[in-house]
């Protein structure tokens, strides 16, 4: 069945309706009719199977069945330096499919894409919509939030403070590019950064060491991936100061999008299964 997204603030199980672009897609693109069944989700774990009862500007629906999907057992947050071209779109899509719960685009010193406050808002909206479409297609009922792009230092300022960089007294003027971080993103059991440095460790060893020390698997993980050419030495040093452990991605140098998919896949296998 086709899946449609209704935001949490518009989620009303007793008065279901598709509006706006979702109604257009169902009515004018898919040519759905009265009596057709579809699936709704609110991005916060709720799912409803419903039947179309009226086709107008709004598509009114009757609830048939409601279900709840529990959250993933580990919150994996991807901090991704913005790559060239449209590769960020691919990364967002695959991050949703693999199980990331938050995606934080990073403006690295080596980021080629020019980002100002206006383009940052546009990019955030576009990437968030890509996340919605990916969640529809893959059956993910927990919709990852895509944050506005921010510099690495500002990201860490916000993480440590648990507030928006715009609210942080140590933020730089470019902090207007950021948006508020959710409170639970500020606490990470494990912080990782993909690295080409010779002292980078294998993820399996880091996870084994964590399990040995804590007697349980991490419940929240930050995974940082650099841009083309990797993070600068200064950025790597900053990440280390904030507790990020460098992990090796193997003997072959990976493209940015491949590195993101690889790291998320390994974390998903080790921590979500």
C-alpha positions as CSV (number, residue, x, y, z in Angstrom):
1,X,0.0,0.0,0.0
2,X,1.1,3.6,-0.6
3,X,2.4,5.4,2.4
4,X,1.7,9.1,3.3
5,X,3.2,11.4,5.9
6,X,1.1,13.5,8.3
7,X,3.2,15.6,10.6
8,X,2.8,15.1,14.4
9,X,1.1,18.4,14.9
10,X,-1.6,17.5,12.3
11,X,-1.9,13.9,13.4
12,X,-5.5,13.3,14.5
13,X,-6.5,9.6,14.4
14,X,-10.2,10.5,14.8
15,X,-10.3,13.1,12.0
16,X,-7.9,11.8,9.3
17,X,-7.3,13.7,6.1
18,X,-4.6,14.2,3.5
19,X,-4.0,17.9,2.6
20,X,-1.6,19.9,0.4
21,X,1.0,18.0,-1.5
22,X,0.1,14.6,0.0
23,X,-3.5,15.0,-1.2
24,X,-2.3,16.1,-4.6
25,X,0.0,13.0,-4.9
26,X,-2.8,10.6,-3.9
27,X,-5.5,12.2,-6.0
28,X,-3.7,13.5,-9.1
29,X,-0.6,11.4,-9.4
30,X,-1.6,8.0,-8.0
31,X,-5.2,8.5,-9.1
32,X,-6.5,6.9,-6.0
33,X,-10.3,6.4,-5.6
34,X,-12.9,6.0,-2.8
35,X,-12.4,2.7,-1.1
36,X,-8.7,2.5,-1.8
37,X,-6.6,1.7,1.2
38,X,-3.4,3.5,2.3
39,X,-1.0,3.8,5.2
40,X,-0.3,6.9,7.2
41,X,2.6,7.6,9.5
42,X,3.5,10.6,11.7
43,X,7.3,10.1,11.9
44,X,7.0,9.5,15.6
45,X,6.3,5.8,15.5
46,X,2.6,5.9,14.8
47,X,1.0,4.2,11.8
48,X,-2.6,4.0,10.6
49,X,-4.1,1.9,7.8
50,X,-7.0,3.9,6.4
51,X,-9.6,3.9,3.6
52,X,-10.5,6.8,1.4
53,X,-14.1,8.0,2.0
54,X,-14.1,11.3,0.1
55,X,-11.9,12.9,-2.6
56,X,-11.9,16.7,-2.6
57,X,-9.3,19.4,-1.9
58,X,-8.8,17.4,1.3
59,X,-8.9,13.6,1.1
60,X,-11.0,12.3,4.1
61,X,-10.1,8.9,5.5
62,X,-11.5,6.3,7.8
63,X,-9.2,4.6,10.2
64,X,-9.1,0.8,9.9
65,X,-6.1,-0.2,12.0
66,X,-3.6,1.7,14.2
67,X,-0.2,0.4,15.2
68,X,2.9,1.7,17.0
69,X,6.5,1.1,16.1
70,X,9.0,1.2,19.0
71,X,12.0,3.4,18.7
72,X,15.3,1.9,17.4
73,X,17.3,0.4,20.2
74,X,20.3,2.8,19.5
75,X,20.1,6.4,18.4
76,X,22.7,6.9,15.7
77,X,23.3,10.5,14.7
78,X,25.2,11.3,11.5
79,X,27.3,14.4,11.4
80,X,28.0,14.7,7.7
81,X,30.3,17.3,6.2
82,X,28.5,18.6,3.1
83,X,30.0,17.0,0.0
84,X,30.1,18.3,-3.6
85,X,27.1,18.2,-6.0
86,X,24.0,16.3,-5.0
87,X,25.7,13.6,-2.9
88,X,24.2,15.0,0.3
89,X,20.8,14.1,-1.1
90,X,21.9,10.5,-1.5
91,X,23.5,10.4,1.9
92,X,20.3,11.7,3.6
93,X,18.2,9.1,1.7
94,X,20.5,6.2,2.6
95,X,20.8,7.4,6.2
96,X,17.1,7.2,6.6
97,X,17.0,3.7,5.1
98,X,19.8,2.4,7.3
99,X,18.5,3.8,10.6
100,X,20.0,7.2,11.5
101,X,17.7,9.2,13.8
102,X,19.3,12.6,13.3
103,X,21.3,14.1,10.4
104,X,23.5,17.1,11.1
105,X,25.0,18.6,7.9
106,X,28.4,20.1,8.7
107,X,30.1,23.0,7.0
108,X,33.8,21.9,7.1
109,X,36.8,24.1,6.2
110,X,37.1,21.9,3.1
111,X,33.4,22.1,2.2
112,X,33.2,23.3,-1.4
113,X,29.4,24.2,-1.4
114,X,28.8,27.8,-0.5
115,X,26.2,28.1,2.3
116,X,24.7,31.3,3.6
117,X,21.6,31.7,5.9
118,X,19.2,31.7,3.0
119,X,20.6,28.8,1.1
120,X,21.0,26.9,4.5
121,X,17.2,27.1,5.1
122,X,16.5,26.0,1.5
123,X,18.9,23.1,1.8
124,X,17.5,22.0,5.1
125,X,14.0,22.0,3.8
126,X,15.0,20.0,0.7
127,X,17.0,17.5,2.7
128,X,14.1,17.1,5.2
129,X,11.7,16.4,2.3
130,X,14.1,13.8,0.9
131,X,14.1,12.2,4.4
132,X,10.3,12.1,4.3
133,X,10.2,10.4,0.9
134,X,12.8,7.9,2.0
135,X,10.8,7.1,5.1
136,X,7.7,6.5,2.9
137,X,9.5,4.1,0.6
138,X,11.4,2.1,3.2
139,X,8.6,1.7,5.8
140,X,10.4,3.7,8.5
141,X,7.9,5.1,10.9
142,X,10.5,7.2,12.9
143,X,11.4,10.2,10.7
144,X,14.9,11.4,11.2
145,X,15.3,15.2,11.7
146,X,17.7,17.0,9.3
147,X,19.2,20.0,10.9
148,X,20.3,23.2,9.2
149,X,24.0,23.3,8.2
150,X,26.5,24.6,10.8
151,X,30.2,24.7,11.3
152,X,31.8,21.9,13.2
153,X,32.8,24.1,16.2
154,X,29.2,25.4,16.4
155,X,27.8,21.8,16.2
156,X,30.0,20.8,19.2
157,X,29.0,24.0,21.1
158,X,25.4,23.1,20.6
159,X,25.9,19.5,21.5
160,X,27.7,20.3,24.8
161,X,25.2,23.0,25.7
162,X,22.1,21.1,24.5
163,X,20.8,24.3,22.9
164,X,20.7,26.0,19.5
165,X,24.0,27.6,18.5
166,X,22.0,30.7,18.0
167,X,21.3,30.7,21.7
168,X,24.8,29.8,22.8
169,X,26.9,32.7,24.1
170,X,30.1,31.3,22.5
171,X,28.6,31.0,19.1
172,X,30.0,32.9,16.1
173,X,27.8,35.1,13.9
174,X,27.3,32.3,11.4
175,X,25.4,30.4,14.1
176,X,22.2,31.7,12.5
177,X,22.6,28.8,10.1
178,X,21.8,26.4,12.8
179,X,18.5,25.3,14.4
180,X,17.8,24.0,17.9
181,X,19.2,20.6,18.7
182,X,17.0,18.1,20.5
183,X,18.0,17.7,24.1
184,X,18.8,14.0,23.8
185,X,21.2,14.6,21.0
186,X,23.5,16.4,23.5
187,X,24.3,13.1,25.3
188,X,26.3,10.5,23.4
189,X,27.5,7.3,24.8
190,X,30.0,7.0,22.0
191,X,31.5,9.6,19.6
192,X,33.2,8.5,16.5
193,X,34.9,10.1,13.5
194,X,35.9,8.5,10.3
195,X,39.7,9.0,9.9
196,X,42.6,8.3,7.6
197,X,45.0,8.8,10.5
198,X,47.4,5.9,11.3
199,X,46.1,5.6,14.9
200,X,42.5,5.1,13.8
201,X,41.0,1.9,15.3
202,X,38.6,-0.6,13.9
203,X,35.0,-0.1,15.0
204,X,34.7,-3.6,16.3
205,X,37.5,-3.0,18.8
206,X,36.0,0.3,19.9
207,X,32.6,-1.4,20.5
208,X,34.2,-4.3,22.3
209,X,36.1,-1.9,24.6
210,X,32.9,0.0,25.3
211,X,31.0,-3.2,26.1
212,X,33.9,-4.4,28.3
213,X,33.9,-1.2,30.3
214,X,30.2,-0.5,30.5
215,X,28.7,-4.0,30.3
216,X,26.1,-2.8,27.8
217,X,26.1,-1.5,24.2
218,X,25.9,2.2,23.6
219,X,22.5,3.7,23.3
220,X,23.4,6.9,21.5
221,X,26.2,7.2,19.0
222,X,27.6,10.2,17.0
223,X,29.2,9.3,13.7
224,X,31.2,12.1,12.0
225,X,32.1,11.8,8.3
226,X,34.3,14.4,6.6
227,X,34.2,16.0,3.1
228,X,36.3,15.2,0.1
229,X,39.9,15.4,1.4
230,X,38.8,14.6,5.0
231,X,38.5,17.0,7.9
232,X,41.4,19.4,8.4
233,X,44.0,18.6,11.1
234,X,42.4,21.4,13.2
235,X,39.0,19.9,12.8
236,X,40.2,16.5,13.7
237,X,41.9,17.9,16.8
238,X,38.6,19.7,17.7
239,X,36.7,16.5,17.4
240,X,39.2,14.6,19.5
241,X,38.9,17.3,22.2
242,X,35.2,16.6,22.2
243,X,35.6,12.9,22.8
244,X,35.4,11.6,19.2
245,X,37.4,8.4,18.6
246,X,38.9,8.0,15.1
247,X,37.8,4.9,13.3
248,X,39.4,3.4,10.2
249,X,37.3,2.6,7.2
250,X,39.7,0.0,5.9
251,X,42.7,0.1,3.6
252,X,40.8,1.6,0.6
253,X,40.0,5.3,0.5
254,X,36.2,5.6,0.1
255,X,34.1,8.3,-1.5
256,X,32.3,10.5,0.9
257,X,28.9,9.0,0.3
258,X,30.3,5.5,0.4
259,X,32.0,6.2,3.7
260,X,28.7,7.4,5.2
261,X,26.8,4.4,4.0
262,X,29.6,2.1,5.2
263,X,29.8,3.5,8.7
264,X,26.0,3.6,9.2
265,X,25.6,0.1,7.9
266,X,28.3,-1.3,10.3
267,X,26.7,0.6,13.2
268,X,23.3,-0.6,12.3
269,X,24.4,-4.2,12.1
270,X,26.3,-4.0,15.4
271,X,23.8,-1.9,17.4
272,X,20.3,-2.1,15.9
273,X,20.0,-5.9,15.3
